[in-house]
Amino acid sequence: MNRPKLAVIVNSYGVISHGDCIATKLLEGLEFRDRRDPPRCEVVAMQLVEKAKDDIGEEKARKLGVPLYHSIATALCRGGDTLAVDGVVLIGEHGTYPFNDKGQHLYPRREYLDQVAGVFRQAGRAAPVFNDKHMSWNWEWAKHMWRTIRDQQIPWMAGSSLPYAPYDPVVPLPRGKKLDPVVAVGYGGLESYGFHAIETGQFVVEQRAGGEVGVRAVQCLSGPAVWEAHAAGRWPRDIAAAALAAVKEPKGRPQDHTENVHAFDIEYRDGQRMVVLMANGYCGEFGFAYREQGSSQILATAYKLDPYPRRLHFSALVRSMEDMFLTGRPTEPGERTYLTTGILAYLVESHHQGGARLETPDLDISYRPPARPDHWKEVLR
C-alpha cells in the first residue's frame, strides 16, 4: 500500500503535549487495548516551531529519519518549490504564546492555515488538513479560515479528541430524536478545556432530529451564580444532577465549589438548548446526560481517558485522521468545529462582559453529522 505522505507542523513537541499525543502515534503507531497498529500514513516532513524544555520531537525525527524544516512552506514542499505531501497536520497547541485580557491563548492557528493555503494556491491543488482543537481565538479570523477552506475546497477536519474517547457506561447517541436540554460536564480553563467540554456536548446534541441548525444566543454564568441558577431550575435539575453524578471521582457536592466554576447556556436556533457545567473543584472529568422529549429516562455517562503515555483515545482520533488522508474525504464534519469555535468565542466574550447574554447571528451554521465509524469502540477493547 502506498502510504499518504504527511507534513506535521507542531508548536511544541514536549512530553504529554498534543505533539506527543498525536504526532508520536502518526510516527510510531496507534495503541489500542489489545494491540498496536502500524501507522497507515508516512510522516515525511516536520516543523517544530519551538523547542520545548522537555522536547522529544527532534530525537524522534532523527531516529525515524524524518527531515525537520524551518518553515511551513518548506515542510510542505519538502525543501523543493512545490507541494510535495498528501496531507498536513497542524498542532497549534502548547509553546510560549501570550494570553490576552480575556484569557485567550493567542496560538497562531490562523497564521498556520494561511501559510498552508498559500502553498496550495501556488500548487493549484489542495491536500487534506487536520487542525488540532478549535480554529482560532479570534472569531473573525476563524471565519476567514472557514472562507479559505471553502473557497479552496480544502478537505478539512479539526477539533477535540473527546468525541473519539470511550465513555462508561456506554449509552446510545440520540440519533434523530427530539431532546430536552442536553447537559455536558467538564473542568479546566475557560477557553482551553471549555472547548473540550463544548465539543463533548455538541457531539451529542448534533444528533437530534433535524440535525444541526446553528446557535441563537449564549451566556456564561460564573461562580455562585452557577449553582443559584441550578437551584432556581434555569435548566432541568434532574438532567444536570445525572450528568454530575456520572463522574467517577467527585469531590464533595457540586455546590461546595464556586471558584473558577462556569455554566455555558447555549440556545440553538430550533429551540434546542445545551448547558455545559465547568465544575472545577468537584470533578476532573468530562461527561454528558440527555433525555428524549416525552421520556422519563435520563441517559448519563462520563469519559474514560487513559493517563500518559497511552492516551488511547488519541489513537482513535489519529485513526480517523488517517481515514481522511487515505480517502481524501473528512471523516468528521468540519462544521462542528467551526460552530464550536464560534460558541466558545462568544462565551469568552460573555464572561468578559460579566455574564451578558449575547445574540449570535453569525452562528447560523447547519450540518448533519455523517454516519462515521465508532473508533472509540476499538479503544474499549
VOBA-1610 file (N, C-alpha, C; in pm, whole numbers, padded with zeros to 5 digits, always signed):
BEGIN
Met+00084-00119+00000Met+00000+00000+00000Met+00088+00124+00000Asn+00056+00218-00088Asn+00126+00346-00088Asn+00069+00432+00023Arg+00150+00458+00123Arg+00102+00536+00237Arg+00104+00685+00204Pro-00005+00758+00234Pro-00004+00903+00213Pro+00111+00967+00290Lys+00176+01064+00226Lys+00289+01133+00286Lys+00240+01261+00355Leu+00280+01279+00480Leu+00229+01389+00562Leu+00339+01485+00603Ala+00300+01612+00612Ala+00381+01714+00680Ala+00312+01746+00811Val+00388+01747+00920Val+00333+01772+01053Val+00398+01898+01109Ile+00314+01995+01143Ile+00361+02122+01199Ile+00321+02124+01346Val+00420+02139+01435Val+00394+02128+01579Val+00446+02253+01650Asn+00358+02316+01729Asn+00403+02430+01809Asn+00521+02393+01897Ser+00502+02286+01976Ser+00600+02249+02076Ser+00580+02101+02108Tyr+00685+02021+02094Tyr+00674+01875+02100Tyr+00740+01823+02228Gly+00681+01858+02342Gly+00731+01808+02468Gly+00655+01685+02514Val+00695+01631+02627Val+00628+01514+02684Val+00485+01552+02725Ile+00390+01468+02689Ile+00245+01484+02718Ile+00183+01599+02639Ser+00257+01662+02550Ser+00199+01767+02466Ser+00109+01704+02361His+00030+01786+02293His-00051+01734+02183His+00038+01683+02070Gly+00157+01742+02056Gly+00252+01687+01960Gly+00284+01542+01993Asp+00305+01516+02121Asp+00333+01379+02165Asp+00212+01289+02145Cys+00093+01337+02185Cys-00027+01254+02178Cys-00069+01223+02034Ile-00041+01315+01940Ile-00084+01296+01802Ile+00032+01255+01712Ala+00137+01338+01707Ala+00247+01311+01613Ala+00318+01181+01645Thr+00335+01149+01774Thr+00402+01025+01808Thr+00326+00905+01754Lys+00193+00910+01757Lys+00114+00800+01703Lys+00123+00794+01550Leu+00129+00909+01486Leu+00149+00911+01341Leu+00285+00855+01304Leu+00384+00877+01388Leu+00520+00832+01361Leu+00543+00686+01397Glu+00490+00644+01513Glu+00528+00515+01569Glu+00416+00411+01570Gly+00293+00454+01551Gly+00183+00359+01551Gly+00077+00390+01654Leu-00037+00326+01639Leu-00155+00351+01720Leu-00172+00238+01821Glu-00188+00275+01946Glu-00204+00176+02052Glu-00350+00164+02091Phe-00400+00042+02089Phe-00535+00012+02136Phe-00526-00084+02254Arg-00640-00118+02311Arg-00639-00202+02431Arg-00567-00336+02407Asp-00589-00394+02291Asp-00541-00529+02267Asp-00429-00539+02167Arg-00381-00425+02114Arg-00283-00436+02006Arg-00222-00300+01975Arg-00121-00302+01892Arg-00065-00180+01832Arg-00078-00194+01681Asp-00126-00090+01616Asp-00136-00088+01470Asp-00027+00001+01413Pro+00043-00043+01308Pro+00142+00045+01245Pro+00073+00163+01180Pro+00141+00275+01166Pro+00080+00391+01100Pro+00049+00361+00955Arg-00067+00409+00910Arg-00107+00390+00771Arg-00064+00506+00683Cys-00008+00609+00744Cys+00047+00723+00670Cys+00195+00736+00705Glu+00268+00810+00624Glu+00412+00827+00647Glu+00443+00975+00667Val+00497+01008+00784Val+00540+01145+00809Val+00673+01166+00739Val+00676+01258+00644Val+00797+01280+00565Val+00858+01417+00587Ala+00790+01502+00665Ala+00841+01636+00692Ala+00780+01687+00821Met+00860+01755+00901Met+00810+01815+01025Met+00871+01953+01043Gln+00794+02038+01109Gln+00848+02163+01161Gln+00815+02171+01309Leu+00916+02186+01393Leu+00897+02212+01535Leu+00915+02363+01554Val+00804+02432+01570Val+00809+02579+01572Val+00891+02628+01690Glu+00874+02568+01806Glu+00955+02597+01922Glu+01015+02466+01975Lys+01127+02477+02043Lys+01185+02359+02107Lys+01150+02363+02255Ala+01068+02268+02298Ala+01027+02263+02438Ala+01146+02227+02527Lys+01135+02265+02655Lys+01241+02228+02750Lys+01254+02077+02760Asp+01141+02007+02748Asp+01144+01861+02753Asp+01118+01802+02614Asp+01175+01867+02514Asp+01150+01827+02375Asp+01186+01681+02350Ile+01095+01612+02281Ile+01124+01476+02236Ile+01108+01464+02084Gly+01063+01573+02020Gly+01037+01570+01877Gly+01162+01556+01792Glu+01268+01629+01828Glu+01391+01622+01749Glu+01448+01481+01749Glu+01451+01418+01864Glu+01507+01284+01874Glu+01424+01183+01796Lys+01290+01195+01805Lys+01205+01103+01730Lys+01225+01122+01580Ala+01234+01248+01535Ala+01255+01274+01393Ala+01390+01216+01348Arg+01494+01239+01428Arg+01626+01187+01392Arg+01624+01034+01385Lys+01563+00972+01485Lys+01560+00825+01492Lys+01487+00764+01374Leu+01379+00830+01329Leu+01296+00776+01221Leu+01332+00834+01084Gly+01433+00921+01080Gly+01478+00975+00952Gly+01382+01075+00891Val+01308+01149+00974Val+01213+01249+00924Val+01283+01384+00920Pro+01295+01448+00804Pro+01360+01579+00797Pro+01282+01686+00872Leu+01356+01775+00938Leu+01297+01890+01005Leu+01321+02014+00920Tyr+01217+02096+00906Tyr+01227+02217+00824Tyr+01198+02339+00911His+01239+02455+00862His+01231+02578+00941His+01110+02664+00907Ser+01025+02617+00816Ser+00904+02691+00785Ser+00797+02595+00737Ile+00673+02640+00741Ile+00562+02558+00693Ile+00577+02531+00544Ala+00611+02635+00467Ala+00620+02619+00322Ala+00727+02518+00284Thr+00844+02526+00346Thr+00950+02431+00309Thr+00915+02289+00353Ala+00842+02276+00464Ala+00799+02143+00507Ala+00700+02083+00407Leu+00601+02164+00365Leu+00502+02115+00270Leu+00564+02084+00134Cys+00668+02158+00099Cys+00736+02135-00029Cys+00856+02042-00015Arg+00885+02000+00108Arg+00997+01911+00138Arg+01127+01965+00080Gly+01145+02096+00099Gly+01267+02160+00055Gly+01269+02198-00091Gly+01164+02163-00165Gly+01157+02196-00307Gly+01080+02324-00331Asp+01016+02334-00448Asp+00948+02458-00482Asp+00799+02439-00510Thr+00744+02320-00476Thr+00600+02300-00492Thr+00552+02196-00390Leu+00423+02188-00373Leu+00364+02096-00276Leu+00410+01953-00301Ala+00459+01886-00194Ala+00515+01752-00211Ala+00465+01656-00104Val+00348+01684-00046Val+00289+01593+00054Val+00143+01571+00018Asp+00086+01466+00078Asp-00054+01429+00053Asp-00147+01475+00164Gly-00093+01527+00272Gly-00175+01572+00383Gly-00094+01654+00480Val-00164+01735+00561Val-00099+01826+00654Val-00167+01814+00790Val-00086+01809+00895Val-00136+01807+01032Val-00083+01931+01103Leu-00175+02012+01155Leu-00140+02135+01226Leu-00172+02118+01374Ile-00069+02117+01457Ile-00086+02100+01601Ile-00044+02231+01668Gly-00133+02328+01666Gly-00105+02461+01718Gly-00138+02473+01865Glu-00080+02390+01947Glu-00108+02383+02091Glu+00025+02379+02166His+00029+02441+02285His+00149+02447+02370His+00249+02549+02314Gly+00352+02574+02389Gly+00451+02672+02349Gly+00437+02802+02427Thr+00527+02894+02402Thr+00536+03018+02480Thr+00458+03130+02412Tyr+00328+03113+02402Tyr+00242+03213+02340Tyr+00166+03291+02448Pro+00145+03420+02428Pro+00083+03502+02534Pro-00069+03483+02541Phe-00127+03538+02647Phe-00271+03545+02665Phe-00315+03689+02648Asn-00439+03709+02603Asn-00493+03844+02600Asn-00570+03872+02730Asp-00633+03990+02737Asp-00701+04027+02862Asp-00828+03949+02886Lys-00872+03870+02790Lys-00989+03784+02808Lys-00949+03642+02850Gly-00819+03618+02862Gly-00771+03486+02899Gly-00756+03390+02783Gln-00763+03441+02659Gln-00748+03354+02542Gln-00600+03337+02507His-00564+03214+02476His-00426+03183+02440His-00407+03215+02292Leu-00313+03299+02260Leu-00300+03352+02125Leu-00217+03259+02036Tyr-00266+03140+02020Tyr-00200+03044+01931Tyr-00217+03087+01785Pro-00115+03068+01701Pro-00119+03118+01563Pro-00183+03021+01464Arg-00302+02971+01496Arg-00362+02871+01408Arg-00409+02932+01276Arg-00461+03054+01280Arg-00499+03119+01153Arg-00374+03141+01067Glu-00265+03186+01130Glu-00143+03210+01054Glu-00093+03082+00988Tyr-00104+02970+01059Tyr-00061+02843+01002Tyr-00143+02806+00879Leu-00276+02818+00891Leu-00360+02782+00777Leu-00335+02875+00659Asp-00314+03004+00686Asp-00284+03098+00577Asp-00161+03052+00499Gln-00058+03007+00571Gln+00064+02964+00502Gln+00042+02835+00424Val-00034+02743+00482Val-00067+02619+00411Val-00146+02650+00285Ala-00247+02737+00299Ala-00330+02773+00184Ala-00248+02840+00075Gly-00147+02917+00115Gly-00062+02981+00016Gly+00014+02879-00069Val+00064+02775-00005Val+00132+02668-00080Val+00033+02597-00172Phe-00088+02573-00123Phe-00190+02509-00206Phe-00223+02593-00329Arg-00239+02724-00308Arg-00271+02812-00422Arg-00161+02808-00526Gln-00037+02813-00480Gln+00076+02811-00573Gln+00080+02679-00651Ala+00044+02569-00583Ala+00048+02437-00648Ala-00074+02412-00736Gly-00179+02490-00717Gly-00301+02469-00794Gly-00382+02349-00748Arg-00355+02301-00627Arg-00432+02190-00571Arg-00422+02194-00419Ala-00516+02127-00354Ala-00518+02122-00208Ala-00503+01978-00161Ala-00451+01963-00041Ala-00441+01832+00025Ala-00522+01838+00154Pro-00565+01725+00206Pro-00640+01725+00331Pro-00558+01784+00447Val-00628+01853+00536Val-00564+01918+00651Val-00640+01883+00778Phe-00566+01848+00883Phe-00625+01834+01017Phe-00572+01946+01104Asn-00666+02012+01176Asn-00632+02121+01267Asn-00667+02077+01410Asp-00568+02069+01495Asp-00591+02028+01634Asp-00670+02134+01710Lys-00774+02090+01782Lys-00860+02173+01867Lys-00934+02279+01784His-00967+02395+01847His-01050+02492+01777His-00968+02573+01677Met-01039+02656+01601Met-00976+02717+01484Met-00889+02837+01518Ser-00942+02929+01595Ser-00866+03048+01633Ser-00929+03108+01757Trp-00848+03178+01835Trp-00901+03253+01950Trp-00984+03372+01901Asn-00963+03416+01780Asn-01030+03533+01723Asn-01139+03484+01627Trp-01266+03510+01659Trp-01376+03459+01579Trp-01374+03514+01437Glu-01338+03640+01418Glu-01330+03695+01282Glu-01223+03622+01203Trp-01114+03587+01267Trp-01010+03511+01199Trp-01058+03370+01166Ala-01134+03311+01256Ala-01189+03177+01229Ala-01281+03181+01107Lys-01361+03286+01094Lys-01447+03298+00976Lys-01364+03314+00849His-01253+03387+00860His-01161+03397+00746His-01107+03258+00710Met-01069+03180+00810Met-01019+03045+00785Met-01124+02960+00714Trp-01250+02970+00761Trp-01356+02889+00700Trp-01378+02929+00554Arg-01374+03060+00526Arg-01388+03104+00386Arg-01274+03048+00301Thr-01154+03049+00355Thr-01039+02994+00283Thr-01060+02845+00254Ile-01103+02772+00356Ile-01127+02628+00341Ile-01231+02602+00233Arg-01339+02680+00234Arg-01446+02660+00136Arg-01402+02704-00003Asp-01339+02822-00011Asp-01301+02876-00142Asp-01199+02785-00212Gln-01106+02729-00135Gln-01002+02646-00196Gln-01037+02497-00193Gln-01157+02467-00143Gln-01206+02329-00139Gln-01105+02236-00071Ile-01062+02279+00046Ile-00964+02202+00123Ile-01038+02095+00205Pro-01010+01967+00184Pro-01065+01866+00275Pro-01010+01891+00415Trp-01097+01921+00509Trp-01051+01974+00638Trp-01134+01918+00751Met-01067+01879+00858Met-01137+01848+00982Met-01051+01890+01099Ala-01115+01901+01214Ala-01047+01959+01328Ala-01120+01916+01455Gly-01072+01968+01568Gly-01150+01952+01689Gly-01080+01882+01802Ser-01163+01849+01901Ser-01119+01785+02024Ser-01104+01634+02004Ser-01026+01573+02092Ser-01015+01428+02094Ser-01132+01363+02169Leu-01213+01444+02242Leu-01318+01387+02326Leu-01425+01310+02248Pro-01469+01357+02130Pro-01570+01278+02058Pro-01523+01137+02019Tyr-01394+01109+02032Tyr-01342+00977+01999Tyr-01318+00891+02123Ala-01335+00948+02240Ala-01299+00878+02363Ala-01410+00784+02408Pro-01376+00676+02478Pro-01478+00585+02530Pro-01546+00645+02652Tyr-01672+00611+02671Tyr-01742+00655+02792Tyr-01805+00535+02861Asp-01823+00551+02991Asp-01871+00443+03075Asp-01977+00498+03172Pro-02099+00445+03166Pro-02145+00334+03083Pro-02161+00374+02937Val-02161+00274+02850Val-02184+00301+02707Val-02333+00328+02687Val-02365+00446+02638Val-02504+00482+02611Val-02517+00512+02462Pro-02633+00488+02403Pro-02650+00518+02261Pro-02659+00668+02238Leu-02615+00712+02122Leu-02634+00852+02086Leu-02778+00871+02038Pro-02836+00988+02061Pro-02979+01010+02032Pro-03005+01045+01886Arg-02968+00957+01795Arg-02979+00989+01653Arg-03125+01006+01612Gly-03156+01125+01558Gly-03290+01153+01506Gly-03396+01173+01612Lys-03357+01199+01737Lys-03453+01215+01846Lys-03470+01362+01883Lys-03590+01398+01927Lys-03611+01530+01986Lys-03569+01523+02131Leu-03494+01624+02176Leu-03430+01618+02306Leu-03471+01731+02398Asp-03479+01700+02527Asp-03481+01804+02628Asp-03342+01867+02633Pro-03322+01974+02710Pro-03187+02032+02717Pro-03081+01928+02751Val-02973+01930+02675Val-02860+01841+02698Val-02766+01909+02797Val-02712+01832+02890Val-02617+01886+02988Val-02484+01813+02972Ala-02378+01890+02951Ala-02242+01836+02947Ala-02168+01884+03070Val-02070+01806+03113Val-01989+01839+03230Val-01843+01840+03188Gly-01769+01938+03239Gly-01627+01946+03211Gly-01554+02014+03324Tyr-01428+02043+03299Tyr-01345+02110+03400Tyr-01231+02179+03328Gly-01151+02254+03403Gly-01032+02316+03345Gly-01055+02461+03308Gly-00962+02514+03227Gly-00965+02654+03190Gly-01084+02690+03103Leu-01129+02814+03116Leu-01247+02861+03045Leu-01236+02838+02895Glu-01122+02872+02834Glu-01106+02854+02690Glu-01045+02717+02658Ser-00935+02682+02724Ser-00859+02563+02683Ser-00939+02435+02698Tyr-01003+02415+02813Tyr-01082+02295+02835Tyr-01231+02321+02814Gly-01270+02449+02816Gly-01408+02479+02779Gly-01440+02430+02640Phe-01341+02438+02550Phe-01361+02387+02414Phe-01388+02237+02416His-01310+02161+02493His-01333+02017+02502His-01473+01988+02553Ala-01516+02061+02655Ala-01648+02036+02714Ala-01759+02069+02616Ile-01743+02177+02539Ile-01845+02214+02439Ile-01854+02105+02333Glu-01741+02057+02284Glu-01746+01952+02182Glu-01799+01820+02239Thr-01775+01795+02368Thr-01835+01679+02432Thr-01987+01682+02419Gly-02047+01799+02445Gly-02192+01812+02433Gly-02239+01824+02290Gln-02165+01897+02207Gln-02206+01917+02068Gln-02211+01786+01993Phe-02119+01695+02024Phe-02117+01562+01965Phe-02248+01488+01989Val-02315+01520+02100Val-02444+01459+02132Val-02559+01537+02071Val-02560+01669+02092Val-02676+01749+02055Val-02693+01757+01903Glu-02584+01743+01827Glu-02595+01748+01681Glu-02669+01627+01625Gln-02685+01524+01707Gln-02755+01403+01663Gln-02906+01419+01662Arg-02958+01530+01714Arg-03102+01547+01733Arg-03178+01549+01601Ala-03309+01533+01611Ala-03395+01537+01493Ala-03372+01667+01415Gly-03352+01655+01285Gly-03328+01772+01202Gly-03183+01809+01186Gly-03094+01747+01266Gly-02953+01781+01256Gly-02923+01917+01314Glu-02799+01963+01292Glu-02757+02091+01349Glu-02804+02208+01263Val-02856+02312+01329Val-02907+02430+01258Val-02843+02560+01305Gly-02753+02553+01403Gly-02686+02673+01449Gly-02738+02724+01581Val-02672+02830+01631Val-02695+02881+01766Val-02749+03023+01760Arg-02848+03050+01847Arg-02912+03182+01853Arg-02845+03274+01954Ala-02807+03221+02071Ala-02752+03307+02177Ala-02676+03221+02277Val-02584+03284+02349Val-02509+03215+02455Val-02496+03308+02575Gln-02470+03247+02690Gln-02442+03322+02812Gln-02351+03240+02901Cys-02254+03305+02962Cys-02162+03239+03054Cys-02188+03289+03195Leu-02237+03200+03280Leu-02252+03230+03422Leu-02128+03182+03495Ser-02093+03248+03606Ser-01970+03212+03677Ser-01990+03220+03828Gly-01910+03139+03900Gly-01909+03144+04045Gly-02039+03099+04107Pro-02080+03161+04219Pro-02202+03121+04288Pro-02327+03129+04199Ala-02323+03215+04097Ala-02439+03229+04008Ala-02473+03098+03937Val-02374+03012+03920Val-02400+02884+03853Val-02495+02799+03936Trp-02464+02782+04064Trp-02546+02695+04147Trp-02676+02763+04189Glu-02678+02896+04191Glu-02804+02967+04213Glu-02900+02941+04097Ala-02847+02946+03975Ala-02931+02918+03857Ala-02977+02773+03857His-02889+02684+03899His-02925+02543+03907His-03038+02521+04008Ala-03026+02581+04126Ala-03129+02565+04229Ala-03261+02625+04186Ala-03253+02733+04106Ala-03376+02801+04060Ala-03442+02729+03943Gly-03378+02623+03891Gly-03436+02547+03781Gly-03420+02612+03645Arg-03314+02689+03629Arg-03291+02752+03498Arg-03274+02647+03388Trp-03218+02532+03424Trp-03208+02417+03336Trp-03263+02297+03413Pro-03296+02188+03346Pro-03353+02072+03417Pro-03256+02018+03522Arg-03294+02029+03647Arg-03204+01988+03755Arg-03178+01838+03754Asp-03280+01761+03711Asp-03260+01616+03713Asp-03158+01572+03608Ile-03160+01636+03489Ile-03061+01602+03386Ile-02922+01646+03430Ala-02913+01768+03486Ala-02784+01816+03534Ala-02731+01729+03647Ala-02820+01690+03738Ala-02777+01605+03850Ala-02725+01470+03800Ala-02790+01416+03696Ala-02745+01288+03640Ala-02608+01303+03575Ala-02586+01412+03502Ala-02456+01435+03439Ala-02347+01450+03545Leu-02375+01525+03651Leu-02277+01546+03757Leu-02250+01416+03833Ala-02353+01333+03849Ala-02338+01208+03922Ala-02263+01102+03842Ala-02251+01122+03711Ala-02187+01021+03626Ala-02035+01020+03640Val-01976+01130+03691Val-01830+01134+03703Val-01787+01034+03810Lys-01668+00979+03794Lys-01626+00866+03876Lys-01560+00906+04007Glu-01500+01024+04014Glu-01428+01065+04135Glu-01468+01205+04178Pro-01596+01225+04214Pro-01639+01357+04259Pro-01579+01393+04395Lys-01570+01523+04418Lys-01518+01572+04546Lys-01626+01655+04614Gly-01691+01595+04712Gly-01797+01665+04784Gly-01920+01683+04699Arg-01991+01795+04721Arg-02109+01830+04644Arg-02071+01935+04541Pro-02137+01936+04425Pro-02102+02038+04325Pro-02111+02180+04380Gln-02215+02210+04455Gln-02236+02346+04504Gln-02137+02388+04612Asp-02055+02293+04659Asp-01949+02329+04754Asp-01835+02404+04685His-01835+02403+04554His-01725+02461+04477His-01777+02576+04391Thr-01717+02692+04404Thr-01758+02807+04322Thr-01641+02875+04251Glu-01518+02847+04293Glu-01403+02911+04230Glu-01379+02853+04092Asn-01371+02940+03992Asn-01345+02901+03853Asn-01452+02803+03801Val-01574+02815+03852Val-01686+02735+03804Val-01767+02819+03706His-01807+02757+03594His-01884+02828+03492His-01997+02741+03440Ala-02100+02806+03391Ala-02207+02737+03319Ala-02223+02805+03184Phe-02214+02728+03077Phe-02236+02780+02941Phe-02380+02748+02902Asp-02460+02849+02888Asp-02601+02830+02849Asp-02612+02863+02701Ile-02640+02761+02620Ile-02636+02773+02474Ile-02775+02748+02418Glu-02829+02846+02347Glu-02963+02838+02287Glu-02948+02819+02137Tyr-03006+02712+02085Tyr-02998+02683+01942Tyr-03113+02747+01868Arg-03098+02757+01737Arg-03195+02830+01656Arg-03327+02755+01637Asp-03330+02626+01670Asp-03453+02547+01661Asp-03519+02527+01797Gly-03470+02597+01899Gly-03525+02584+02033Gly-03453+02486+02122Gln-03364+02406+02066Gln-03283+02315+02146Gln-03193+02395+02240Arg-03156+02335+02349Arg-03069+02402+02445Arg-02963+02304+02494Met-02845+02358+02525Met-02739+02279+02587Met-02676+02363+02697Val-02653+02299+02811Val-02585+02363+02923Val-02457+02286+02950Val-02346+02357+02958Val-02217+02296+02989Val-02174+02344+03126Leu-02158+02252+03220Leu-02117+02286+03356Leu-01968+02259+03371Met-01890+02367+03383Met-01747+02354+03408Met-01729+02349+03559Ala-01736+02226+03612Ala-01748+02204+03756Ala-01612+02186+03822Asn-01527+02288+03810Asn-01394+02280+03870Asn-01403+02265+04021Gly-01314+02184+04075Gly-01317+02153+04217Gly-01396+02028+04246Tyr-01511+02015+04181Tyr-01596+01897+04201Tyr-01544+01777+04123Cys-01497+01800+04000Cys-01454+01687+03918Cys-01342+01727+03825Gly-01274+01626+03775Gly-01171+01644+03673Gly-01199+01554+03556Glu-01326+01548+03515Glu-01370+01458+03409Glu-01468+01530+03317Phe-01496+01464+03203Phe-01596+01511+03108Phe-01708+01408+03101Gly-01829+01456+03075Gly-01942+01365+03061Gly-02062+01438+03005Phe-02172+01367+02991Phe-02294+01429+02940Phe-02415+01350+02986Ala-02531+01414+02976Ala-02659+01349+03005Ala-02764+01407+02912Tyr-02859+01323+02870Tyr-02968+01372+02786Tyr-03093+01290+02812Arg-03206+01345+02770Arg-03335+01277+02780Arg-03416+01310+02656Glu-03472+01209+02595Glu-03561+01233+02482Glu-03687+01302+02531Gln-03741+01390+02449Gln-03866+01457+02484Gln-03977+01353+02502Gly-04051+01367+02611Gly-04161+01275+02638Gly-04121+01151+02713Ser-03991+01134+02739Ser-03943+01016+02810Ser-03910+01054+02954Ser-03912+00956+03041Ser-03871+00977+03179Ser-03728+00930+03203Gln-03668+00863+03105Gln-03536+00805+03122Gln-03427+00904+03086Ile-03333+00922+03176Ile-03216+01006+03152Ile-03096+00915+03131Leu-03023+00937+03022Leu-02901+00861+02994Leu-02781+00950+03025Ala-02694+00901+03111Ala-02579+00981+03155Ala-02454+00895+03155Thr-02340+00957+03127Thr-02214+00884+03122Thr-02098+00981+03138Ala-01980+00926+03164Ala-01858+01006+03173Ala-01748+00937+03092Tyr-01655+01017+03042Tyr-01548+00965+02957Tyr-01437+00899+03039Lys-01380+00796+02979Lys-01265+00726+03037Lys-01141+00765+02957Leu-01057+00847+03015Leu-00937+00895+02946Leu-00814+00832+03009Asp-00738+00759+02929Asp-00619+00694+02979Asp-00511+00795+03014Pro-00436+00769+03120Pro-00325+00857+03155Pro-00210+00842+03055Tyr-00120+00937+03058Tyr+00001+00927+02977Tyr+00080+00805+03025Pro+00149+00729+02938Pro+00176+00764+02799Pro+00078+00705+02698Arg-00021+00627+02743Arg-00102+00554+02644Arg-00198+00648+02570Arg-00275+00727+02645Arg-00368+00820+02580Arg-00441+00752+02464Leu-00510+00644+02496Leu-00566+00559+02391Leu-00670+00631+02306His-00742+00727+02364His-00844+00795+02283His-00781+00876+02170Phe-00656+00917+02186Phe-00588+00984+02076Phe-00560+00887+01962Ser-00548+00758+01992Ser-00534+00660+01884Ser-00658+00658+01796Ala-00776+00671+01859Ala-00899+00674+01782Ala-00907+00801+01697Leu-00862+00913+01752Leu-00857+01038+01674Leu-00763+01022+01556Val-00644+00969+01580Val-00547+00954+01471Val-00598+00855+01366Arg-00669+00750+01409Arg-00727+00657+01312Arg-00824+00731+01220Ser-00905+00819+01276Ser-00999+00896+01194Ser-00926+00991+01100Met-00817+01052+01148Met-00735+01136+01062Met-00678+01056+00946Glu-00625+00938+00977Glu-00569+00853+00872Glu-00674+00820+00766Asp-00798+00794+00810Asp-00906+00767+00715Asp-00921+00882+00617Met-00915+01007+00669Met-00928+01122+00581Met-00811+01128+00483Phe-00689+01108+00531Phe-00574+01117+00441Phe-00575+01005+00337Leu-00630+00891+00372Leu-00636+00779+00278Leu-00744+00798+00173Thr-00855+00857+00211Thr-00969+00871+00119Thr-00979+01008+00055Gly-00916+01108+00117Gly-00930+01245+00068Gly-01058+01312+00114Arg-01134+01245+00202Arg-01262+01299+00250Arg-01261+01306+00402Pro-01303+01419+00461Pro-01311+01428+00607Pro-01403+01321+00665Thr-01366+01265+00778Thr-01447+01164+00843Thr-01533+01224+00954Glu-01511+01348+00987Glu-01592+01422+01084Glu-01631+01555+01020Pro-01746+01612+01060Pro-01788+01738+00999Pro-01704+01855+01046Gly-01638+01922+00953Gly-01563+02042+00989Gly-01654+02149+01046Glu-01781+02147+01006Glu-01876+02246+01056Glu-01890+02239+01208Arg-01872+02118+01264Arg-01883+02108+01411Arg-01781+02199+01478Thr-01656+02188+01434Thr-01553+02268+01500Thr-01565+02415+01462Tyr-01612+02445+01342Tyr-01639+02585+01308Tyr-01744+02642+01403Leu-01851+02566+01428Leu-01956+02612+01518Leu-01906+02622+01662Thr-01836+02519+01710Thr-01791+02523+01849Thr-01686+02631+01872Thr-01606+02661+01769Thr-01512+02773+01779Thr-01588+02903+01803Gly-01697+02924+01728Gly-01777+03044+01745Gly-01848+03048+01879Ile-01905+02934+01922Ile-01970+02927+02053Ile-01872+02967+02162Leu-01752+02909+02157Leu-01652+02937+02259Leu-01612+03084+02258Ala-01591+03141+02141Ala-01551+03282+02133Ala-01657+03373+02193Tyr-01784+03346+02164Tyr-01891+03428+02222Tyr-01902+03407+02372Leu-01880+03285+02420Leu-01886+03260+02565Leu-01773+03332+02638Val-01655+03333+02580Val-01544+03407+02640Val-01579+03556+02647Glu-01641+03607+02542Glu-01683+03748+02542Glu-01792+03772+02645Ser-01887+03679+02658Ser-01991+03692+02760Ser-01928+03698+02899His-01833+03611+02925His-01764+03613+03055His-01691+03745+03074His-01627+03796+02969His-01554+03923+02976His-01649+04039+03006Gln-01774+04027+02961Gln-01874+04130+02986Gln-01957+04103+03112Gly-01905+04020+03200Gly-01972+03997+03327Gly-02091+03904+03320Gly-02095+03819+03220Gly-02203+03722+03208Gly-02320+03768+03125Ala-02297+03859+03033Ala-02406+03910+02947Ala-02453+03801+02851Arg-02584+03803+02823Arg-02638+03715+02719Arg-02609+03779+02584Leu-02550+03704+02493Leu-02510+03758+02364Leu-02583+03687+02251Glu-02645+03763+02164Glu-02703+03709+02042Glu-02589+03670+01948Thr-02611+03564+01870Thr-02504+03513+01783Thr-02556+03497+01640Pro-02585+03608+01572Pro-02645+03597+01439Pro-02557+03529+01335Asp-02425+03528+01357Asp-02336+03464+01258Asp-02305+03319+01292Leu-02375+03261+01389Leu-02360+03118+01416Leu-02473+03039+01351Asp-02516+03084+01233Asp-02619+03013+01156Asp-02553+02903+01074Ile-02497+02806+01144Ile-02414+02701+01084Ile-02491+02570+01092Ser-02528+02517+00977Ser-02610+02396+00972Ser-02529+02280+00915Tyr-02555+02162+00966Tyr-02492+02041+00911Tyr-02561+01919+00969Arg-02541+01808+00906Arg-02585+01678+00958Arg-02462+01591+00980Pro-02447+01537+01100Pro-02329+01453+01123Pro-02336+01326+01040Pro-02226+01288+00978Pro-02227+01166+00897Pro-02229+01042+00984Ala-02268+00932+00924Ala-02259+00803+00993Ala-02114+00761+00989Arg-02040+00789+01096Arg-01897+00761+01098Arg-01870+00632+01175Pro-01757+00567+01149Pro-01719+00451+01231Pro-01697+00495+01376Asp-01744+00418+01469Asp-01723+00448+01610Asp-01586+00397+01653His-01482+00476+01623His-01346+00432+01653His-01324+00414+01802Trp-01403+00483+01885Trp-01384+00468+02029Trp-01412+00325+02074Lys-01491+00250+01997Lys-01518+00111+02037Lys-01389+00029+02037Glu-01297+00065+01947Glu-01170-00007+01944Glu-01088+00024+02068Val-01104+00145+02120Val-01030+00182+02241Val-01083+00106+02361Leu-01210+00069+02359Leu-01270+00000+02472Leu-01220-00144+02486Arg-01167-00200+02381Arg-01129-00342+02385Arg-01020-00368+02490
//
